[in-house]
Amino acid sequence: MRSSFVSALAITATLLFTGCNTIASGPAAPASSYAQASESVKKLIEQYNLEVVDYTYARSKLGNGMRSGAKAIFVDARPDRRYQASTIPSSIQIHDTEFKEHVVRLEGTPKDAEILVFCQGWDCAKSPKTARMLQEMGYTNVKLYQAGLPDWQSKDYIEVGTAVVKSAFDKNDAFIIDTRPYPKFIGETIPGAIAIPDTEFEKLKGRLPADKNTKIITFCAGYECHKSHAVAQKLIAMGYTDVSNYSAGLPGWKEAGYKTTKGGDVAVGGVELSKPFMGPVKKGLDVGSADGEWFNEVYKNLPKDVTIVDVRRADEREAGFVPGSVHASIEENSIEEFLAKLPKDGYIIFHCAAGGRAMEAQAKAKEGGFDNAVYLDAGVKCKGSECTFTINEPLDPSDW
């Protein structure tokens, strides 16, 4: 859950309801698919010709758990407090009583995009009401997951907000897992968390609690980081029954002002690199990194012997990518396949969405004999060829 979605901008009723008289056509859902619903909810479902889907169908649309990887748009029609406490991963919040303020969250969404609306279960009328409003705005592929969050939570992992994680921290009643690379964990983490990076899960799963009913919360480097979703899904597959993902991650925890294991600000001014460049590439203060500010200035006009390698998944790259970069996913290839896709000459700068996978890629490349490879420790967001970079603080400034 992104906090920015909780305080949406207001827009006028004129903008909202222009051309809102067209109702999505299609057969009403068979009564057997919503037999558990209350009579009032059944009437709404039938009146609005809404198709009701079950958990299996909804789960098939989740993808990797992130908004960028979901195959449908999940809309949580519940009030703010419930949404902030827990929701289906990747969901945005649009509920009927604040529809005008919330629906701007679908701005730019194609009218034929698949939308799955849910709320607090079979007796909750907010989901069919919200679905109807979306129909009236011209959205033509709106479905109901009327069993809603209670059904989902009984079968799968959920997404929780900062307040839930803080409560678990205060009560010491959850097993908190940092899924980022180990150097990131050592540099700074949520107090009490243990390190189980997604890429080392099989090796480290012995650290997991024996009781499969233990409350577990996974996190990584924020909303653009997939690692915690990957571990959460592995935990569900292993039979753990109370798994949550803290999608805001360490950045969200810090933004809320809560303490971390970091013993104070890094005195980055106290370290000077005796050799600040590796060939044409300006080095960062962490071993193996590229200088983020330098990269931000020159990435559109890099020297010819420098290649930017995007190590994200293919679905992430589809939304946009750094101009001139090549693609070699660290997740979708074996290590041998990954190394074979790297340029054999010149210098390499790896990037991902939050910095963690790029760091891992640089380590694997170095092990594979690519000594002129560095990683960009930054959050990277691209739409088309336009990109923004949020540079992470150095973990362990060193003269390397």
C-alpha atoms as a printed R data frame, in Angstrom:
    type eleno elety resid chain resno       x       y       z
1   ATOM     1    CA   MET     A     1   0.000   0.000   0.000
2   ATOM     2    CA   ARG     A     2   1.420   3.357  -0.977
3   ATOM     3    CA   SER     A     3   0.646   6.167   1.432
4   ATOM     4    CA   SER     A     4   0.124   8.548  -1.494
5   ATOM     5    CA   PHE     A     5  -2.946   6.546  -2.436
6   ATOM     6    CA   VAL     A     6  -4.559   7.244   0.927
7   ATOM     7    CA   SER     A     7  -4.719  11.005   0.347
8   ATOM     8    CA   ALA     A     8  -5.803  11.174  -3.299
9   ATOM     9    CA   LEU     A     9  -6.440  14.428  -5.136
10  ATOM    10    CA   ALA     A    10 -10.055  15.530  -5.544
11  ATOM    11    CA   ILE     A    11 -11.513  15.964  -9.018
12  ATOM    12    CA   THR     A    12 -14.802  17.431 -10.133
13  ATOM    13    CA   ALA     A    13 -17.999  15.499 -10.639
14  ATOM    14    CA   THR     A    14 -18.179  16.816 -14.187
15  ATOM    15    CA   LEU     A    15 -14.952  15.021 -15.098
16  ATOM    16    CA   LEU     A    16 -16.042  11.868 -13.359
17  ATOM    17    CA   PHE     A    17 -19.414  11.340 -14.831
18  ATOM    18    CA   THR     A    18 -19.165  12.536 -18.407
19  ATOM    19    CA   GLY     A    19 -20.531   9.770 -20.544
20  ATOM    20    CA   CYS     A    20 -21.410   7.600 -17.565
21  ATOM    21    CA   ASN     A    21 -24.681   6.224 -18.819
22  ATOM    22    CA   THR     A    22 -23.245   3.165 -20.556
23  ATOM    23    CA   ILE     A    23 -23.370  -0.014 -18.476
24  ATOM    24    CA   ALA     A    24 -21.012  -2.883 -19.250
25  ATOM    25    CA   SER     A    25 -22.939  -5.566 -21.073
26  ATOM    26    CA   GLY     A    26 -22.745  -9.293 -20.432
27  ATOM    27    CA   PRO     A    27 -24.633 -12.097 -18.753
28  ATOM    28    CA   ALA     A    28 -25.251 -12.034 -15.042
29  ATOM    29    CA   ALA     A    29 -23.063 -14.361 -13.001
30  ATOM    30    CA   PRO     A    30 -24.697 -17.720 -12.220
31  ATOM    31    CA   ALA     A    31 -26.334 -17.698  -8.816
32  ATOM    32    CA   SER     A    32 -24.254 -20.691  -7.701
33  ATOM    33    CA   SER     A    33 -21.092 -18.556  -7.860
34  ATOM    34    CA   TYR     A    34 -22.346 -16.188  -5.173
35  ATOM    35    CA   ALA     A    35 -24.680 -18.375  -3.161
36  ATOM    36    CA   GLN     A    36 -22.972 -17.352   0.086
37  ATOM    37    CA   ALA     A    37 -23.722 -13.657  -0.428
38  ATOM    38    CA   SER     A    38 -26.427 -11.885   1.531
39  ATOM    39    CA   GLU     A    39 -29.724 -11.263  -0.255
40  ATOM    40    CA   SER     A    40 -28.997  -7.547  -0.594
41  ATOM    41    CA   VAL     A    41 -25.593  -8.222  -2.158
42  ATOM    42    CA   LYS     A    42 -27.085 -10.835  -4.508
43  ATOM    43    CA   LYS     A    43 -29.580  -8.265  -5.738
44  ATOM    44    CA   LEU     A    44 -26.787  -5.798  -6.478
45  ATOM    45    CA   ILE     A    45 -24.759  -8.422  -8.347
46  ATOM    46    CA   GLU     A    46 -27.755  -9.355 -10.487
47  ATOM    47    CA   GLN     A    47 -28.874  -5.766 -11.009
48  ATOM    48    CA   TYR     A    48 -25.444  -4.705 -12.267
49  ATOM    49    CA   ASN     A    49 -24.751  -7.868 -14.323
50  ATOM    50    CA   LEU     A    50 -21.488  -8.492 -12.472
51  ATOM    51    CA   GLU     A    51 -19.369 -11.587 -13.000
52  ATOM    52    CA   VAL     A    52 -18.190 -13.153  -9.742
53  ATOM    53    CA   VAL     A    53 -14.819 -14.901  -9.693
54  ATOM    54    CA   ASP     A    54 -13.280 -17.167  -7.069
55  ATOM    55    CA   TYR     A    55  -9.880 -17.277  -5.342
56  ATOM    56    CA   THR     A    56  -8.327 -19.528  -7.990
57  ATOM    57    CA   TYR     A    57  -9.195 -17.055 -10.713
58  ATOM    58    CA   ALA     A    58  -8.081 -14.038  -8.665
59  ATOM    59    CA   ARG     A    59  -4.811 -15.746  -7.757
60  ATOM    60    CA   SER     A    60  -4.073 -16.409 -11.420
61  ATOM    61    CA   LYS     A    61  -4.115 -12.638 -11.953
62  ATOM    62    CA   LEU     A    62  -1.708 -11.739  -9.148
63  ATOM    63    CA   GLY     A    63   1.466 -12.362 -11.127
64  ATOM    64    CA   ASN     A    64   4.545 -11.540  -9.067
65  ATOM    65    CA   GLY     A    65   2.586  -9.590  -6.437
66  ATOM    66    CA   MET     A    66   3.696  -6.147  -7.593
67  ATOM    67    CA   ARG     A    67   1.523  -3.668  -9.460
68  ATOM    68    CA   SER     A    68   3.925  -3.766 -12.381
69  ATOM    69    CA   GLY     A    69   3.590  -7.554 -12.589
70  ATOM    70    CA   ALA     A    70  -0.121  -8.098 -11.927
71  ATOM    71    CA   LYS     A    71  -2.283  -9.382 -14.795
72  ATOM    72    CA   ALA     A    72  -5.330  -7.482 -13.564
73  ATOM    73    CA   ILE     A    73  -5.949  -4.413 -11.422
74  ATOM    74    CA   PHE     A    74  -7.064  -5.353  -7.907
75  ATOM    75    CA   VAL     A    75  -9.355  -2.725  -6.364
76  ATOM    76    CA   ASP     A    76  -9.930  -2.785  -2.612
77  ATOM    77    CA   ALA     A    77 -13.315  -1.176  -1.944
78  ATOM    78    CA   ARG     A    78 -12.925  -1.055   1.832
79  ATOM    79    CA   PRO     A    79 -12.350   2.083   3.992
80  ATOM    80    CA   ASP     A    80  -8.875   3.515   4.615
81  ATOM    81    CA   ARG     A    81  -8.191   1.889   7.971
82  ATOM    82    CA   ARG     A    82  -8.934  -1.594   6.698
83  ATOM    83    CA   TYR     A    83  -6.929  -1.033   3.516
84  ATOM    84    CA   GLN     A    84  -3.930   0.296   5.438
85  ATOM    85    CA   ALA     A    85  -4.034  -2.666   7.823
86  ATOM    86    CA   SER     A    86  -4.091  -5.404   5.174
87  ATOM    87    CA   THR     A    87  -4.987  -5.981   1.552
88  ATOM    88    CA   ILE     A    88  -4.370  -8.248  -1.414
89  ATOM    89    CA   PRO     A    89  -0.881  -7.534  -2.812
90  ATOM    90    CA   SER     A    90  -0.764  -4.965  -5.637
91  ATOM    91    CA   SER     A    91  -4.202  -3.534  -4.744
92  ATOM    92    CA   ILE     A    92  -5.231   0.091  -5.041
93  ATOM    93    CA   GLN     A    93  -8.017   1.504  -2.913
94  ATOM    94    CA   ILE     A    94 -11.230   2.850  -4.431
95  ATOM    95    CA   HIS     A    95 -14.339   2.698  -2.278
96  ATOM    96    CA   ASP     A    96 -17.829   3.877  -2.987
97  ATOM    97    CA   THR     A    97 -18.185   6.667  -0.419
98  ATOM    98    CA   GLU     A    98 -15.034   8.447  -1.659
99  ATOM    99    CA   PHE     A    99 -15.215   7.286  -5.251
100 ATOM   100    CA   LYS     A   100 -14.659  10.697  -6.830
101 ATOM   101    CA   GLU     A   101 -11.473  11.250  -4.846
102 ATOM   102    CA   HIS     A   102 -10.137   7.721  -5.312
103 ATOM   103    CA   VAL     A   103 -10.897   6.924  -8.945
104 ATOM   104    CA   VAL     A   104  -8.083   9.206 -10.107
105 ATOM   105    CA   ARG     A   105  -5.845   6.293  -9.184
106 ATOM   106    CA   LEU     A   106  -6.982   4.636 -12.412
107 ATOM   107    CA   GLU     A   107  -5.979   7.637 -14.507
108 ATOM   108    CA   GLY     A   108  -4.509   6.459 -17.802
109 ATOM   109    CA   THR     A   109  -5.862   2.925 -17.404
110 ATOM   110    CA   PRO     A   110  -7.408   1.543 -20.626
111 ATOM   111    CA   LYS     A   111 -11.173   1.159 -20.380
112 ATOM   112    CA   ASP     A   112 -10.933  -2.529 -21.315
113 ATOM   113    CA   ALA     A   113  -8.389  -3.351 -18.600
114 ATOM   114    CA   GLU     A   114  -9.465  -6.194 -16.324
115 ATOM   115    CA   ILE     A   115 -10.408  -4.938 -12.865
116 ATOM   116    CA   LEU     A   116 -11.146  -7.217  -9.895
117 ATOM   117    CA   VAL     A   117 -13.064  -5.482  -7.109
118 ATOM   118    CA   PHE     A   118 -13.241  -6.927  -3.592
119 ATOM   119    CA   CYS     A   119 -14.051  -5.910  -0.052
120 ATOM   120    CA   GLN     A   120 -14.643  -7.629   3.299
121 ATOM   121    CA   GLY     A   121 -16.435 -10.760   2.170
122 ATOM   122    CA   TRP     A   122 -19.763 -12.096   0.975
123 ATOM   123    CA   ASP     A   123 -21.937  -9.657   2.916
124 ATOM   124    CA   CYS     A   124 -19.978  -6.539   1.945
125 ATOM   125    CA   ALA     A   125 -21.901  -4.312  -0.493
126 ATOM   126    CA   LYS     A   126 -19.045  -1.905  -1.165
127 ATOM   127    CA   SER     A   127 -17.486  -4.053  -3.886
128 ATOM   128    CA   PRO     A   128 -20.587  -4.348  -6.122
129 ATOM   129    CA   LYS     A   129 -21.341  -0.644  -5.584
130 ATOM   130    CA   THR     A   130 -17.798   0.340  -6.543
131 ATOM   131    CA   ALA     A   131 -17.846  -2.045  -9.500
132 ATOM   132    CA   ARG     A   132 -21.066  -0.402 -10.713
133 ATOM   133    CA   MET     A   133 -19.469   3.052 -10.509
134 ATOM   134    CA   LEU     A   134 -16.523   1.816 -12.548
135 ATOM   135    CA   GLN     A   135 -18.927   0.431 -15.152
136 ATOM   136    CA   GLU     A   136 -20.633   3.796 -15.343
137 ATOM   137    CA   MET     A   137 -17.277   5.413 -16.062
138 ATOM   138    CA   GLY     A   138 -16.899   3.156 -19.089
139 ATOM   139    CA   TYR     A   139 -14.732   0.353 -17.731
140 ATOM   140    CA   THR     A   140 -15.897  -2.723 -19.616
141 ATOM   141    CA   ASN     A   141 -14.086  -5.604 -17.891
142 ATOM   142    CA   VAL     A   142 -15.001  -5.254 -14.219
143 ATOM   143    CA   LYS     A   143 -15.378  -8.422 -12.129
144 ATOM   144    CA   LEU     A   144 -16.105  -9.154  -8.476
145 ATOM   145    CA   TYR     A   145 -13.974 -11.245  -6.148
146 ATOM   146    CA   GLN     A   146 -16.839 -11.122  -3.668
147 ATOM   147    CA   ALA     A   147 -15.345 -13.627  -1.200
148 ATOM   148    CA   GLY     A   148 -12.824 -10.843  -0.693
149 ATOM   149    CA   LEU     A   149  -9.969 -10.392   1.716
150 ATOM   150    CA   PRO     A   150 -11.139 -12.925   4.343
151 ATOM   151    CA   ASP     A   151 -11.108 -15.679   1.707
152 ATOM   152    CA   TRP     A   152  -7.764 -14.540   0.275
153 ATOM   153    CA   GLN     A   153  -6.117 -14.281   3.687
154 ATOM   154    CA   SER     A   154  -7.156 -17.833   4.549
155 ATOM   155    CA   LYS     A   155  -5.239 -19.103   1.506
156 ATOM   156    CA   ASP     A   156  -2.423 -16.713   0.625
157 ATOM   157    CA   TYR     A   157  -0.104 -13.928   1.739
158 ATOM   158    CA   ILE     A   158  -1.327 -10.377   2.208
159 ATOM   159    CA   GLU     A   159   0.156  -6.899   2.017
160 ATOM   160    CA   VAL     A   160   0.405  -4.852   5.230
161 ATOM   161    CA   GLY     A   161   1.219  -1.250   6.063
162 ATOM   162    CA   THR     A   162   3.807   0.364   8.307
163 ATOM   163    CA   ALA     A   163   1.503   0.538  11.333
164 ATOM   164    CA   VAL     A   164   1.038  -3.247  11.295
165 ATOM   165    CA   VAL     A   165   4.781  -3.855  11.128
166 ATOM   166    CA   LYS     A   166   5.419  -1.348  13.923
167 ATOM   167    CA   SER     A   167   2.825  -3.076  16.090
168 ATOM   168    CA   ALA     A   168   4.461  -6.457  15.450
169 ATOM   169    CA   PHE     A   169   7.847  -4.921  16.277
170 ATOM   170    CA   ASP     A   170   6.550  -3.429  19.544
171 ATOM   171    CA   LYS     A   171   4.846  -6.659  20.585
172 ATOM   172    CA   ASN     A   172   7.672  -8.893  19.327
173 ATOM   173    CA   ASP     A   173   5.033 -11.189  17.868
174 ATOM   174    CA   ALA     A   174   6.244 -11.673  14.275
175 ATOM   175    CA   PHE     A   175   9.200 -13.252  12.511
176 ATOM   176    CA   ILE     A   176  10.492 -10.424  10.284
177 ATOM   177    CA   ILE     A   177  12.574 -11.344   7.217
178 ATOM   178    CA   ASP     A   178  14.807  -8.959   5.277
179 ATOM   179    CA   THR     A   179  15.011 -10.438   1.766
180 ATOM   180    CA   ARG     A   180  17.608  -8.006   0.379
181 ATOM   181    CA   PRO     A   181  21.221  -9.000  -0.363
182 ATOM   182    CA   TYR     A   182  23.259  -9.650   2.775
183 ATOM   183    CA   PRO     A   183  25.482  -6.539   2.434
184 ATOM   184    CA   LYS     A   184  22.322  -4.415   2.411
185 ATOM   185    CA   PHE     A   185  21.094  -6.199   5.544
186 ATOM   186    CA   ILE     A   186  24.405  -5.617   7.322
187 ATOM   187    CA   GLY     A   187  24.385  -1.943   6.364
188 ATOM   188    CA   GLU     A   188  20.925  -1.227   7.749
189 ATOM   189    CA   THR     A   189  17.737  -3.089   8.505
190 ATOM   190    CA   ILE     A   190  14.667  -3.149  10.755
191 ATOM   191    CA   PRO     A   191  15.789  -4.151  14.262
192 ATOM   192    CA   GLY     A   192  15.114  -7.797  14.977
193 ATOM   193    CA   ALA     A   193  14.877  -8.814  11.329
194 ATOM   194    CA   ILE     A   194  16.824 -11.808  10.060
195 ATOM   195    CA   ALA     A   195  18.430 -12.081   6.627
196 ATOM   196    CA   ILE     A   196  17.030 -14.569   4.129
197 ATOM   197    CA   PRO     A   197  17.749 -13.112   0.655
198 ATOM   198    CA   ASP     A   198  15.480 -14.493  -2.031
199 ATOM   199    CA   THR     A   199  18.467 -15.756  -4.034
200 ATOM   200    CA   GLU     A   200  19.687 -17.781  -1.035
201 ATOM   201    CA   PHE     A   201  16.324 -19.018   0.165
202 ATOM   202    CA   GLU     A   202  16.977 -22.719  -0.329
203 ATOM   203    CA   LYS     A   203  20.278 -22.516   1.513
204 ATOM   204    CA   LEU     A   204  18.904 -20.463   4.419
205 ATOM   205    CA   LYS     A   205  15.358 -21.773   4.843
206 ATOM   206    CA   GLY     A   206  16.552 -23.721   7.872
207 ATOM   207    CA   ARG     A   207  16.359 -20.400   9.726
208 ATOM   208    CA   LEU     A   208  12.583 -20.409   9.383
209 ATOM   209    CA   PRO     A   209  10.390 -21.213  12.407
210 ATOM   210    CA   ALA     A   210   9.260 -24.810  12.781
211 ATOM   211    CA   ASP     A   211   5.691 -23.760  13.607
212 ATOM   212    CA   LYS     A   212   3.964 -23.152  10.253
213 ATOM   213    CA   ASN     A   213   1.405 -20.898  11.984
214 ATOM   214    CA   THR     A   214   4.041 -18.360  13.032
215 ATOM   215    CA   LYS     A   215   3.305 -14.802  11.903
216 ATOM   216    CA   ILE     A   216   5.906 -13.902   9.265
217 ATOM   217    CA   ILE     A   217   6.484 -10.497   7.638
218 ATOM   218    CA   THR     A   218   8.785 -10.136   4.628
219 ATOM   219    CA   PHE     A   219  10.222  -6.873   3.296
220 ATOM   220    CA   CYS     A   220  12.904  -5.505   1.004
221 ATOM   221    CA   ALA     A   221  13.784  -2.157  -0.598
222 ATOM   222    CA   GLY     A   222  10.343  -0.699  -1.230
223 ATOM   223    CA   TYR     A   223   7.507  -0.845  -3.734
224 ATOM   224    CA   GLU     A   224   9.729  -1.520  -6.739
225 ATOM   225    CA   CYS     A   225  11.439  -4.480  -5.044
226 ATOM   226    CA   HIS     A   226  10.186  -7.969  -5.902
227 ATOM   227    CA   LYS     A   227  12.390  -9.962  -3.517
228 ATOM   228    CA   SER     A   228  10.030  -9.932  -0.543
229 ATOM   229    CA   HIS     A   229   7.095 -11.029  -2.721
230 ATOM   230    CA   ALA     A   230   9.172 -13.919  -4.034
231 ATOM   231    CA   VAL     A   231  10.007 -15.098  -0.513
232 ATOM   232    CA   ALA     A   232   6.409 -14.637   0.682
233 ATOM   233    CA   GLN     A   233   5.158 -16.834  -2.143
234 ATOM   234    CA   LYS     A   234   7.767 -19.484  -1.318
235 ATOM   235    CA   LEU     A   235   6.647 -19.447   2.314
236 ATOM   236    CA   ILE     A   236   3.019 -20.003   1.304
237 ATOM   237    CA   ALA     A   237   4.123 -22.881  -0.927
238 ATOM   238    CA   MET     A   238   5.914 -24.410   2.094
239 ATOM   239    CA   GLY     A   239   2.686 -24.352   4.121
240 ATOM   240    CA   TYR     A   240   3.144 -21.248   6.290
241 ATOM   241    CA   THR     A   241  -0.310 -19.894   7.061
242 ATOM   242    CA   ASP     A   242   0.244 -16.317   8.320
243 ATOM   243    CA   VAL     A   243   2.490 -14.556   5.820
244 ATOM   244    CA   SER     A   244   2.456 -10.827   5.112
245 ATOM   245    CA   ASN     A   245   4.548  -8.655   2.832
246 ATOM   246    CA   TYR     A   246   5.540  -5.141   3.875
247 ATOM   247    CA   SER     A   247   5.756  -3.627   0.408
248 ATOM   248    CA   ALA     A   248   6.865  -0.172   1.602
249 ATOM   249    CA   GLY     A   249   9.920  -1.948   2.998
250 ATOM   250    CA   LEU     A   250  12.886  -0.319   4.691
251 ATOM   251    CA   PRO     A   251  12.276   3.034   2.914
252 ATOM   252    CA   GLY     A   252   8.723   3.142   4.311
253 ATOM   253    CA   TRP     A   253   9.945   2.237   7.792
254 ATOM   254    CA   LYS     A   254  12.533   5.035   7.710
255 ATOM   255    CA   GLU     A   255  10.080   7.530   6.243
256 ATOM   256    CA   ALA     A   256   7.807   6.908   9.234
257 ATOM   257    CA   GLY     A   257  10.705   7.901  11.497
258 ATOM   258    CA   TYR     A   258  11.287   4.502  13.106
259 ATOM   259    CA   LYS     A   259  14.724   3.401  14.187
260 ATOM   260    CA   THR     A   260  16.929   1.040  12.210
261 ATOM   261    CA   THR     A   261  20.104  -0.870  13.036
262 ATOM   262    CA   LYS     A   262  22.217   1.852  11.452
263 ATOM   263    CA   GLY     A   263  24.357   3.457  14.115
264 ATOM   264    CA   GLY     A   264  24.176   6.944  12.657
265 ATOM   265    CA   ASP     A   265  24.624   8.718   9.387
266 ATOM   266    CA   VAL     A   266  27.422   7.504   7.153
267 ATOM   267    CA   ALA     A   267  30.177  10.081   7.026
268 ATOM   268    CA   VAL     A   268  30.514   9.899   3.277
269 ATOM   269    CA   GLY     A   269  32.685  12.999   3.232
270 ATOM   270    CA   GLY     A   270  35.308  11.151   5.266
271 ATOM   271    CA   VAL     A   271  36.192   8.739   2.439
272 ATOM   272    CA   GLU     A   272  38.034   9.759  -0.692
273 ATOM   273    CA   LEU     A   273  38.812   7.342  -3.491
274 ATOM   274    CA   SER     A   274  42.489   7.345  -4.383
275 ATOM   275    CA   LYS     A   275  41.492   6.094  -7.846
276 ATOM   276    CA   PRO     A   276  38.040   7.567  -8.486
277 ATOM   277    CA   PHE     A   277  37.653   6.069 -11.984
278 ATOM   278    CA   MET     A   278  37.629   2.537 -13.373
279 ATOM   279    CA   GLY     A   279  38.471   3.356 -16.957
280 ATOM   280    CA   PRO     A   280  35.741   5.837 -18.030
281 ATOM   281    CA   VAL     A   281  33.393   4.848 -15.184
282 ATOM   282    CA   LYS     A   282  33.326   6.934 -12.019
283 ATOM   283    CA   LYS     A   283  33.298   4.653  -8.990
284 ATOM   284    CA   GLY     A   284  30.909   4.934  -6.065
285 ATOM   285    CA   LEU     A   285  31.939   4.757  -2.429
286 ATOM   286    CA   ASP     A   286  30.789   1.138  -2.024
287 ATOM   287    CA   VAL     A   287  33.046  -1.549  -3.440
288 ATOM   288    CA   GLY     A   288  31.878  -2.494  -6.920
289 ATOM   289    CA   SER     A   289  29.474   0.416  -7.357
290 ATOM   290    CA   ALA     A   290  29.161   3.242  -9.856
291 ATOM   291    CA   ASP     A   291  28.800   6.821  -8.680
292 ATOM   292    CA   GLY     A   292  25.067   7.549  -8.843
293 ATOM   293    CA   GLU     A   293  25.248  11.290  -9.432
294 ATOM   294    CA   TRP     A   294  27.778  10.805 -12.231
295 ATOM   295    CA   PHE     A   295  25.575   8.153 -13.825
296 ATOM   296    CA   ASN     A   296  22.511  10.400 -13.644
297 ATOM   297    CA   GLU     A   297  24.383  13.111 -15.532
298 ATOM   298    CA   VAL     A   298  25.911  10.961 -18.285
299 ATOM   299    CA   TYR     A   299  23.661   7.910 -18.810
300 ATOM   300    CA   LYS     A   300  22.222   9.269 -22.061
301 ATOM   301    CA   ASN     A   301  25.699   9.888 -23.455
302 ATOM   302    CA   LEU     A   302  27.989   7.186 -22.067
303 ATOM   303    CA   PRO     A   303  31.368   6.364 -23.626
304 ATOM   304    CA   LYS     A   304  31.103   3.753 -26.383
305 ATOM   305    CA   ASP     A   305  32.940   1.113 -24.351
306 ATOM   306    CA   VAL     A   306  30.427   1.298 -21.473
307 ATOM   307    CA   THR     A   307  27.245  -0.840 -21.560
308 ATOM   308    CA   ILE     A   308  24.284  -0.497 -19.233
309 ATOM   309    CA   VAL     A   309  22.791  -3.918 -18.466
310 ATOM   310    CA   ASP     A   310  19.211  -4.046 -17.176
311 ATOM   311    CA   VAL     A   311  18.903  -7.126 -14.930
312 ATOM   312    CA   ARG     A   312  15.166  -6.795 -14.213
313 ATOM   313    CA   ARG     A   313  12.537  -9.210 -15.461
314 ATOM   314    CA   ALA     A   314  11.114  -8.841 -18.956
315 ATOM   315    CA   ASP     A   315   7.724  -7.656 -17.668
316 ATOM   316    CA   GLU     A   316   9.390  -4.827 -15.741
317 ATOM   317    CA   ARG     A   317  11.357  -3.731 -18.790
318 ATOM   318    CA   GLU     A   318   8.217  -3.554 -20.930
319 ATOM   319    CA   ALA     A   319   7.068  -0.412 -19.085
320 ATOM   320    CA   GLY     A   320  10.260   1.433 -20.012
321 ATOM   321    CA   PHE     A   321  14.025   1.152 -19.891
322 ATOM   322    CA   VAL     A   322  17.207   3.198 -19.755
323 ATOM   323    CA   PRO     A   323  18.057   4.343 -23.286
324 ATOM   324    CA   GLY     A   324  20.796   2.253 -24.867
325 ATOM   325    CA   SER     A   325  20.668  -0.454 -22.222
326 ATOM   326    CA   VAL     A   326  20.694  -4.178 -22.979
327 ATOM   327    CA   HIS     A   327  18.626  -6.773 -21.123
328 ATOM   328    CA   ALA     A   328  19.923  -9.782 -19.200
329 ATOM   329    CA   SER     A   329  17.595 -10.775 -16.361
330 ATOM   330    CA   ILE     A   330  19.316 -12.134 -13.272
331 ATOM   331    CA   GLU     A   331  16.060 -13.892 -12.305
332 ATOM   332    CA   GLU     A   332  14.927 -15.351 -15.619
333 ATOM   333    CA   ASN     A   333  18.256 -16.924 -16.612
334 ATOM   334    CA   SER     A   334  20.601 -19.430 -15.065
335 ATOM   335    CA   ILE     A   335  23.935 -17.942 -14.006
336 ATOM   336    CA   GLU     A   336  25.554 -19.508 -17.059
337 ATOM   337    CA   GLU     A   337  22.917 -18.030 -19.380
338 ATOM   338    CA   PHE     A   338  23.167 -14.669 -17.653
339 ATOM   339    CA   LEU     A   339  26.944 -14.476 -18.026
340 ATOM   340    CA   ALA     A   340  26.726 -15.558 -21.663
341 ATOM   341    CA   LYS     A   341  24.495 -12.546 -22.422
342 ATOM   342    CA   LEU     A   342  26.953 -10.003 -21.051
343 ATOM   343    CA   PRO     A   343  29.167  -7.957 -23.392
344 ATOM   344    CA   LYS     A   344  32.634  -9.484 -23.557
345 ATOM   345    CA   ASP     A   345  34.509  -6.210 -23.986
346 ATOM   346    CA   GLY     A   346  34.469  -2.852 -22.278
347 ATOM   347    CA   TYR     A   347  32.794  -1.848 -19.023
348 ATOM   348    CA   ILE     A   348  29.408  -2.863 -17.627
349 ATOM   349    CA   ILE     A   349  27.029  -0.958 -15.333
350 ATOM   350    CA   PHE     A   350  24.242  -3.163 -13.936
351 ATOM   351    CA   HIS     A   351  20.947  -1.663 -12.806
352 ATOM   352    CA   CYS     A   352  17.625  -3.015 -11.511
353 ATOM   353    CA   ALA     A   353  14.623  -1.356  -9.835
354 ATOM   354    CA   ALA     A   354  15.953  -0.797  -6.324
355 ATOM   355    CA   GLY     A   355  19.652  -1.743  -6.332
356 ATOM   356    CA   GLY     A   356  19.637  -5.227  -4.785
357 ATOM   357    CA   ARG     A   357  19.563  -7.342  -7.938
358 ATOM   358    CA   ALA     A   358  22.155  -5.100  -9.577
359 ATOM   359    CA   MET     A   359  24.488  -5.731  -6.638
360 ATOM   360    CA   GLU     A   360  23.969  -9.486  -6.987
361 ATOM   361    CA   ALA     A   361  24.553  -9.300 -10.736
362 ATOM   362    CA   GLN     A   362  27.861  -7.494 -10.224
363 ATOM   363    CA   ALA     A   363  28.996 -10.133  -7.729
364 ATOM   364    CA   LYS     A   364  28.077 -12.991 -10.091
365 ATOM   365    CA   ALA     A   365  29.747 -11.235 -13.016
366 ATOM   366    CA   LYS     A   366  32.939 -10.713 -11.026
367 ATOM   367    CA   GLU     A   367  32.959 -14.402 -10.079
368 ATOM   368    CA   GLY     A   368  32.550 -15.139 -13.799
369 ATOM   369    CA   GLY     A   369  35.613 -13.117 -14.737
370 ATOM   370    CA   PHE     A   370  33.998  -9.766 -15.591
371 ATOM   371    CA   ASP     A   371  36.356  -7.512 -13.661
372 ATOM   372    CA   ASN     A   372  35.172  -4.312 -15.336
373 ATOM   373    CA   ALA     A   373  31.585  -4.557 -14.081
374 ATOM   374    CA   VAL     A   374  29.978  -2.266 -11.500
375 ATOM   375    CA   TYR     A   375  26.420  -1.829 -10.223
376 ATOM   376    CA   LEU     A   376  24.174   1.190  -9.793
377 ATOM   377    CA   ASP     A   377  22.830   1.317  -6.240
378 ATOM   378    CA   ALA     A   378  19.684   3.268  -6.974
379 ATOM   379    CA   GLY     A   379  15.962   3.119  -7.448
380 ATOM   380    CA   VAL     A   380  15.240   3.235 -11.168
381 ATOM   381    CA   LYS     A   381  11.848   4.092 -12.674
382 ATOM   382    CA   CYS     A   382  11.357   4.393 -16.424
383 ATOM   383    CA   LYS     A   383   8.342   5.241 -18.547
384 ATOM   384    CA   GLY     A   384   9.326   4.762 -22.133
385 ATOM   385    CA   SER     A   385  12.791   6.289 -22.427
386 ATOM   386    CA   GLU     A   386  12.325   8.777 -19.585
387 ATOM   387    CA   CYS     A   387  13.934   7.590 -16.355
388 ATOM   388    CA   THR     A   388  14.409   8.881 -12.840
389 ATOM   389    CA   PHE     A   389  17.070   7.649 -10.426
390 ATOM   390    CA   THR     A   390  16.902   7.730  -6.632
391 ATOM   391    CA   ILE     A   391  20.427   7.162  -5.385
392 ATOM   392    CA   ASN     A   392  20.800   5.026  -2.253
393 ATOM   393    CA   GLU     A   393  23.205   5.981   0.525
394 ATOM   394    CA   PRO     A   394  26.535   4.116   0.578
395 ATOM   395    CA   LEU     A   395  26.524   1.092   2.856
396 ATOM   396    CA   ASP     A   396  30.221   0.878   3.659
397 ATOM   397    CA   PRO     A   397  32.291   3.683   2.096
398 ATOM   398    CA   SER     A   398  35.721   2.328   1.219
399 ATOM   399    CA   ASP     A   399  38.735   3.282  -0.867
400 ATOM   400    CA   TRP     A   400  38.706   0.528  -3.478
